[in-house]
């Protein structure tokens, strides 16, 4: 078994700093999102993803793959959002076996209002804390890591029902 490549002190400080920043930033953005719009992160993720799809509707399997969620988790989330009038489920027009998540007018108005506050929170707690060079460097770093992760953790294709 090869010897582990332990992190240097500088690498460890960077890694721990990143983890702490991610945790605290996610907590603050989640807190702001809930206080300003009444939405959870999961609500916002579903609403924004569906709102960007053609016709503001997306097949459940495609939505699960885009969010990297299990079908079960998405189904429960969509049910809760249906109860609040944010989305509806409809049969897929070209396939009677699959369902589509459709943004309601209330859901569209909700995500539009939430986006205004959310971007202000992102700006206040993240973007405006950085200078242009920081933003550019972070963009390059995120691109490298995301490219690597997309190769090693490709989304699972939706399962097809048999019969």
Buried (B, 14 or more C-beta within 10 A) or exposed (E): EEEEEEEEEEEEEEEEEEEEEEEEBEEBBBEBBBEBBEBBEBBBBBBBBBBEBEEBBBBBBBBBBBBEBEBEEBBEBBEBBBEBEBBBBEEBEEEEEBBBBBBBEEBBEBBEEBBEBBEEBBEEBBEEEEEEEEEEEEEEEEEEEEEEEEEEEEEEEBEEEEE
